[in-house]
Amino acid sequence: MTMTHTLTATDAHAGTRLDRFLTGEVEALSRSRITALIKEGHVTRDGVAVTNPSGKVVAGGEYALTIPPAETATPEPENIPLDVLYEDSDLIVVNKAAGMAVHPAMGHWSGTLVHALLHHCKGSLSGIGGVERPGIVHRIDKDTSGILVVAKNDIAHQGLAAQFADHSAQRSYIAFVRFGPDPRSGQIETRLARSTKDRKKMAVVRDERREIGKIAITNYETLEKFGHETGAAIGTPMASKVECRLETGRTHQIRVHMAHIGCPMLGDPVYGRTRTQAFLQVDGDNVFRDFKRQALHAASLGFTHPVSGEAMSFETDLPADMAGLETFLRTL
């Protein structure tokens, strides 16, 4: 549906940049979106198109901003059940299941969270950048479970993206790892970049004098230790439950950092395969070998609502497969 906002500029508005004037009057759109609409010819003054976002407002001028219907997103909506933790007109918070990719990409062009949200939120997406789509502001890996917040409109998208960019959004994960971190709690800070040996993997930049890659910071705390590693020093567990709190959100950050300190994630097929796949076969029990993904769950998320300003906080329990793994680990 096309919408038109008609505004009459007063003396107080005279001389103001056009994009700034419209942003202050049309709260549902971000300034970047309004700038794009101006450039595309969707703004008129006294019936004549104005296409310069930095042009000055004329007192007494009648401005009309026409918002065209959002373009249909390329992915088709799919009726996929979602575990919705919270939803309003601006955003939705979901508990993503392991095995669901967040966004369409090579190897999974259907069945993603985006496809599910296009169906679930049909009619409530006002368009991100003019396209009827959910605003993805952060992601978790396909085989990682847990909490994600998604924007429904430009303003929410802009506000949430800013919080993830300045690291004010609070995220914690639960991981089950091989051995146990030493010390039990601490901070891991490295640079991460694409591996030179495998472009699908991330790697710690070993020479910190080379300013390549991006700074990655993970704060961790050991919550529980399981068993004792045969032949290792006293106090060395077979596995541990670790809480990781992110200060940055780099690709595969927790998985790479845990492997970097010698505690690869259980079940991780990329960063921990050779060190974690077989060690838990106890008395012929294949419980761990049946665990087919990295043992990582996005357990909590906190942020400020980008429209209301309300502090939002969400927590989830471990999914069934990780809860079963935890039960098994406690028998070691």
C-alpha positions in Angstrom: 0.0 0.0 0.0 1.3 3.5 -1.0 1.4 6.0 1.9 1.8 9.8 1.6 2.7 12.2 4.3 1.8 15.8 3.6 3.7 18.4 5.7 3.6 22.3 5.7 6.9 23.8 6.6 6.8 26.6 9.2 9.2 29.5 9.7 10.9 27.4 12.3 11.7 24.8 9.7 13.1 27.3 7.1 16.7 26.6 6.2 16.7 23.1 7.6 18.1 20.3 5.5 15.2 18.5 3.7 16.2 15.0 4.9 16.5 16.2 8.5 13.2 18.0 8.3 11.4 14.9 7.0 13.1 12.6 9.5 11.9 14.7 12.4 8.3 14.7 11.0 8.0 11.1 9.8 9.2 9.0 12.8 8.5 5.6 11.1 11.4 5.9 8.7 15.2 6.2 9.3 17.1 9.2 7.9 18.9 6.9 5.4 15.6 5.6 4.1 14.2 9.1 3.7 17.4 10.2 1.9 17.0 7.3 -0.5 13.3 8.2 -1.1 14.2 11.9 -1.8 16.9 10.8 -4.4 14.3 8.4 -6.0 11.9 11.3 -6.6 9.3 10.4 -3.9 9.3 13.9 -2.3 7.6 17.0 -3.8 7.3 20.6 -2.7 4.2 22.3 -3.9 3.7 19.5 -6.4 7.3 19.7 -7.9 9.8 16.9 -7.2 12.8 17.7 -5.0 15.7 15.3 -5.2 18.4 16.9 -3.2 18.5 15.6 0.4 20.6 18.5 1.6 18.4 21.1 0.0 17.0 23.8 2.3 13.4 23.8 3.5 11.3 26.7 2.4 8.8 28.2 4.9 5.2 27.8 3.8 6.1 25.0 1.3 3.9 22.0 1.2 6.0 18.9 1.2 4.6 15.5 0.3 6.6 12.3 1.0 5.2 9.2 -0.8 6.3 5.8 0.6 5.9 3.2 -2.1 4.9 -0.4 -1.2 7.8 -2.5 0.0 9.2 -4.7 -2.8 8.5 -8.3 -2.3 11.6 -10.1 -0.8 13.3 -12.6 -3.1 13.0 -15.5 -0.7 9.5 -17.0 -0.6 7.7 -17.2 2.7 7.7 -20.7 4.2 5.3 -21.9 7.0 8.0 -23.1 9.4 7.2 -23.2 13.1 9.1 -20.7 15.2 9.7 -20.5 19.0 8.8 -16.9 19.5 9.9 -15.4 22.8 8.6 -11.9 22.2 7.0 -9.9 19.4 5.6 -6.4 18.9 5.2 -4.0 15.9 8.9 -3.2 15.8 10.8 -6.4 16.4 10.6 -10.1 17.1 12.8 -12.3 19.4 13.1 -16.0 18.5 14.8 -19.1 20.0 16.3 -20.6 16.8 16.6 -24.3 16.6 19.9 -26.0 15.7 20.1 -26.9 12.1 18.3 -23.8 10.8 20.4 -21.3 8.8 19.6 -17.7 9.6 19.9 -16.4 6.0 19.7 -18.0 2.5 23.1 -18.9 1.2 24.9 -21.5 -0.8 23.7 -25.0 0.3 20.5 -23.8 2.0 18.3 -21.7 -0.3 15.2 -22.7 1.6 14.1 -23.5 5.2 16.0 -20.6 6.8 14.9 -18.2 9.5 14.4 -15.5 7.0 11.9 -17.7 5.0 10.1 -18.6 8.3 9.9 -14.9 9.4 8.6 -13.8 6.0 5.6 -16.1 6.6 5.2 -15.4 10.3 5.5 -11.6 10.0 3.5 -11.3 6.8 1.7 -7.9 6.9 3.8 -6.5 9.7 7.0 -5.8 7.8 7.1 -2.2 6.7 10.3 -2.7 4.7 14.0 -2.6 5.5 15.5 -0.2 3.0 12.2 -0.4 1.0 12.2 -4.2 0.8 9.6 -6.3 2.7 12.0 -8.4 4.7 13.1 -9.0 8.3 16.0 -6.9 9.4 18.8 -9.3 10.5 21.2 -7.5 12.8 23.1 -10.4 14.1 23.5 -14.1 13.3 24.4 -17.4 14.9 25.7 -20.4 13.0 23.3 -22.8 11.4 24.1 -25.5 14.0 24.2 -23.2 17.0 20.9 -22.9 18.8 19.5 -19.9 20.7 18.2 -16.3 20.9 18.1 -13.8 18.0 16.3 -10.5 17.7 15.1 -9.3 14.3 13.8 -5.9 13.2 10.5 -5.4 11.4 11.1 -1.8 10.2 13.8 0.7 9.4 13.9 2.5 12.7 14.1 -0.7 14.7 16.8 -2.1 12.3 18.9 1.1 12.6 18.6 1.2 16.4 19.4 -2.5 17.0 22.3 -2.5 14.5 23.8 0.4 16.3 23.7 -1.5 19.6 25.4 -4.5 18.1 28.0 -2.3 16.4 28.9 -0.5 19.6 28.8 -3.8 21.6 26.1 -2.5 24.1 23.9 -5.5 23.3 24.6 -8.2 25.9 25.0 -11.8 24.7 25.9 -14.9 26.6 26.4 -18.5 25.3 26.7 -21.8 27.0 29.3 -24.2 25.5 30.5 -27.7 26.4 34.2 -28.0 25.7 37.0 -30.5 25.8 39.2 -30.3 29.0 38.8 -27.0 30.8 40.0 -23.4 30.5 43.0 -22.4 32.6 42.4 -20.1 34.4 38.8 -21.0 35.1 37.6 -17.6 34.0 39.2 -14.8 32.0 39.2 -12.9 28.8 40.4 -14.0 25.4 41.5 -11.1 23.0 42.9 -11.9 19.6 42.6 -10.8 16.0 40.6 -13.1 13.8 40.9 -13.4 10.0 40.1 -16.0 7.3 42.4 -19.0 7.4 45.0 -18.9 4.7 44.7 -22.7 4.5 40.9 -23.0 4.4 38.8 -20.0 3.4 35.7 -21.5 5.1 37.5 -21.3 8.5 38.4 -18.4 10.7 41.8 -18.3 12.4 43.7 -16.4 15.1 46.2 -14.0 13.7 49.4 -15.3 15.3 51.6 -12.3 14.6 49.8 -9.5 16.5 52.1 -6.9 14.9 50.3 -7.5 11.6 47.1 -5.5 11.8 45.0 -7.8 9.7 41.7 -9.3 10.7 39.5 -7.9 13.4 39.8 -7.7 17.1 37.7 -10.3 18.9 37.1 -10.4 22.6 35.4 -13.2 24.6 34.9 -13.3 28.3 34.5 -16.7 29.7 33.7 -18.5 33.0 33.8 -22.2 33.8 30.5 -23.3 35.3 31.1 -27.0 35.8 33.8 -29.6 35.2 33.2 -33.3 34.2 35.4 -36.3 34.9 39.2 -36.4 35.0 41.4 -36.7 32.0 43.5 -39.9 32.3 47.2 -39.2 32.5 46.7 -35.5 32.9 47.6 -33.2 35.8 45.3 -33.4 38.8 42.3 -31.2 38.2 42.2 -31.6 34.5 38.7 -32.5 33.5 37.6 -34.5 30.5 35.1 -31.7 29.6 33.7 -28.5 31.0 30.6 -26.3 30.8 31.6 -22.8 30.0 29.7 -19.5 29.8 31.0 -17.1 27.1 30.0 -13.4 27.0 30.8 -11.6 23.8 32.2 -8.1 23.6 32.5 -8.5 19.8 30.6 -10.7 17.4 33.0 -12.1 14.9 32.3 -15.1 12.7 32.8 -18.3 14.6 34.3 -16.3 17.4 33.6 -18.5 20.4 34.4 -21.7 18.5 37.8 -20.3 17.4 38.6 -18.8 20.8 37.8 -22.0 22.7 40.0 -24.1 20.3 42.7 -21.4 20.6 43.0 -22.0 24.4 43.1 -25.8 23.9 39.4 -26.4 24.7 37.7 -27.1 21.4 33.9 -27.3 21.5 32.4 -30.8 21.8 31.0 -31.9 18.5 32.5 -29.0 16.5 33.1 -30.5 13.0 35.4 -27.6 11.9 37.5 -26.6 14.9 37.4 -29.6 17.1 36.9 -32.8 15.1 40.2 -34.5 15.7 40.3 -33.7 19.4 36.7 -34.3 20.5 35.0 -36.9 18.3 35.8 -40.2 20.1 36.9 -39.3 23.7 33.5 -39.9 25.3 32.8 -43.4 24.2 32.6 -44.9 27.7 31.7 -48.6 28.1 30.4 -48.7 24.5 28.0 -45.8 25.1 27.7 -43.7 21.9 25.9 -40.7 23.4 28.5 -38.2 22.4 29.1 -39.7 19.0 25.4 -39.2 18.3 25.7 -35.5 19.1 26.1 -34.1 15.6 26.8 -30.4 16.1 28.9 -28.0 18.0 27.7 -27.8 21.6 26.9 -24.1 21.7 23.7 -22.3 22.6 23.0 -18.6 22.6 21.4 -18.6 26.1 20.7 -14.9 26.8 20.3 -11.6 25.0 19.8 -8.1 26.4 19.3 -4.9 24.5 17.4 -1.6 24.7 14.2 -1.5 22.7 15.1 0.8 19.7 11.7 2.5 19.7 10.3 2.5 23.3 13.7 2.7 25.1 12.7 -0.2 27.4 15.4 -2.5 28.7 14.8 -6.0 27.2 16.3 -9.2 28.5 15.7 -12.8 27.4 17.0 -16.2 28.6 16.4 -19.8 27.4 17.1 -23.2 28.8 19.5 -25.6 27.0 17.8 -27.4 24.1 17.0 -31.1 24.5 20.2 -32.4 22.8 22.5 -30.2 24.9 20.6 -31.0 28.0 21.1 -34.7 27.2 24.8 -34.2 26.6 25.1 -32.4 30.0 23.3 -35.3 31.8 25.7 -37.7 30.1 28.8 -35.7 31.0 27.8 -35.7 34.7 28.2 -39.5 34.7 31.9 -39.4 33.8 
